[in-house]
Amino acid sequence: MRRMLLVAALAVFWTGTASAEIDTDAGSRSVLFSFSGLSELGAGSYDLGTTPSLPSGGEGTRLTTAGIGFRKFLANGLAIRPGLTLGFASNKTEFDNREVTESGSAFGLSAVLEKHYHQPGARIAPYLGVGAGLGVASGSAKVDFKDGAFEDREDKSSGFGLGVFGALGFQAEVFDGANLGAEYRLGLAFNSGSIEPDGSDKIDTSSFGMGISTASFFLSVDLD
């Protein structure tokens, strides 16, 4: 929450001398680029349900995600926003007798219907939305033993996620035709996955529950 408030404060500062005329009229179009943090347990920082958890390495492989989306206003203040999420992970940990390398990747799709509440002359325009998303992920955890006392091993994992959510966000014009925004999501997410330990049988996992995504930040660039 503090991160989202910080972005709001920065938006107010930047728009102090700007026109702050955000275009929410019918037919307006824009491209959105998200810059997000870590996603875990199916609650992606940009798309709840579109970055499934990867149950490897004991605590789960964390994925750094980024997204791109397209927003079009179907009517004044009413927009549709499809989006694409990509995630990746690469982490190497050194121990006294072994080296653990974790890697992973994810791909997700989402769609959000947004209702914008922009008042003429307002510096910040809030919006509410409802949406859904799905995604797939895969990863591996490789253990290399330095002293040769044990055989090296590599465990593999995969995951699938599906989520529905409500969204709360805002955007503010920072330059002519460019808006900075942030968004939180609350929804239900289903995750299923599997672990394939090296030399052992595959283990299937699944989870279903409510989650709140971390704050996502995006830059919106008008196309008109």
N, C-alpha and C positions, 0 to 999 in steps of 0.2 A: 504493500500500500504506500509506503514512503517513497518508493521509486516512482510510482504513478503520480503522486503529489508533486514530486520534484519536476517531472516532465511538464505538469500543468503550470507550475510556477515559471519554468523556462519559457513556456509558450506565451504566457502573459507578458513576460519581459520582452520577447521578440516582437510581439504584436503591438507593443506600446506605440510604435510609430508606423505600423503597417495598416493597410486598409481593412484587414480582417474580414474581407468579403468572401466567405467560403461558398462555392457554387454547389447548391443542392437542388437545382432546377431539373425538371424532366429532360432526359437526353444527355446530361452531363456524364463524362467518362473520365476515369483516372486509372493509373497503374500504381499498385502499392508494393513497397518493398519492406519486409519485416526484418528487424535486427533483434534477435531474441537470445535468451540465455540457455540454460540447460533444461532438457525435458526428461521426465522420469515417470514410470508407472502409468503410462498412457495419458498423463496430463501435460500435453505439450505446451510450451510457452507461447506458441502461436495458434495451435489447433488441438483442442481437447479431443483425444481419441485417435489422432492421426499419427502419433509417434508411439507405437507399442513398446512396452518394456521388454528388455532383453535380459532374461534371468541367467547371466553368466558372471563369473568372478565373485560370487558370494553376495554382493550388494546390488547387482544389476548394472549393466553397462549404461552410462549416462551419454546421451546424445546431444550434441550441439546442433541446433536447428536454425534454418533460415527459410523465409517464405517469399513468394511473389503472388500477387492477386490482381484482379481486375474488378473495378467497381463501375456499375452503370445505374443511373437513376431512372427507374421506370416511370415515376411520377414525382411531383415536387415533394422532396423529403423522404422518398421511398426508394431504396437501392437494393440491388442484388450484387453479391460479391463472391465469385468462385475463387479458390486459392489452391496453390501448390506448395507443399512443404517438403524440404529435403533435410536430412539429418546425417551426421557422421560422428564417429568417435574414434579416437586413437590415443591410447594411454599405455605407457611402459613404466613398470614399477620394479625397482631393484631390491632384492633381499640378499641375505648373506650367502645363501647357497642356490638361489634361483632368480630368474628374470621372468616376469609375467607381462605379456603384451596383450592388451585388449583392443579390439577394433569392432566397428559396427557401422551400419548404414540403414537409412529409412527413407520411405517415399510415402507421401500422404496427399489426399485430395479433400477439399471441403467446399461447402457452399453456405453462405449466410444471407438472410434477408434482414435488412437494416431499416429502422425508422429514425430519421435525423430530426433534431429539434434545434434548428438554427434560427435565431432572431436577427433581423437586420441590424448591423452595427455591433453585434456581440463578438467578443474576442475569442470565445471558446464555444464550439458547437458539440453538445453531447449527442449520443445515439444509443438505442437499444436494438438488439437483434436476436434472432433464433437461427440455429444452423445445425448441420450434421457433417461428419467427416469419417473417413476410413483411411487405414494405412497398413503398410507391411514393413517389417524390419528383419535384419539378419545380423549376426555377429559371431565373434570367436574369441576365445581366451587361450593363448598359447603359453605354456610353461616350459622354459628351458633351464635344466639343472646344470649348474656350473661344474660341480665336482664329479659328475657322472655316476653318482650313487643311485639315481633313479632314472628311468627312461623318460625322455621328453614326451609331453602330451599336448593335445589341442582339443578343447571342448568347443562345440558349435551350438548356436542357438538361433531361434527364429521366433517371430511374433506377428500377430495380426490384431489390429485395434479397430473398434467401431464406436462412435460417440455421437450423442445429441446434446445440445447445450444452448444456454442463453448467454448473450454477450452484453457487456456494459462498457462503453468507451467514449472517447471524445477526440476531436481534432481541432487544430488551430492553424491558421495561415502564418507561415514564417517568412515566406517570400511570395511574390506574385505567382500563383499557379502551383505552389508547393505547400503542403500541409504536414504538420507533425502531429502524431496521435499516439494513444495508448489504449489498451483494451484488457479487460478481465473476462474470464469465462467460468460459468458454473454449469455443470451438466453431469450426465451419466455416461460412463465409459465401460465397454466390455473389451477385455484383452484375453487372448489365448496365445499360447506359445509352447515351445518345446526346447529341451536341452538334450544334446547328444554327447554325453561324456565319452572321452576317448577310451575305447575298449569296453564300454558298458551299454546297456539298453537305453533307448530314448525315454526321457521323462517328459510327460505332458503337463502343462500348467494352464490355469485359467483364473480370471478374476472379473468381478462386476461390482461397480459401486459408483458413488457420487464423488466428484472431484472439483477443485477450483484450480484453474490454471494460474501460473505466475503471470505477472504483467508482461504483455508484449508491446513492443514499440514499432511504429511503422512510419514510413515516409510516403506520402501520396503525391503523385505528380499528375496534374491535369493534362488531358489529351486534347481538349478543345480550347 
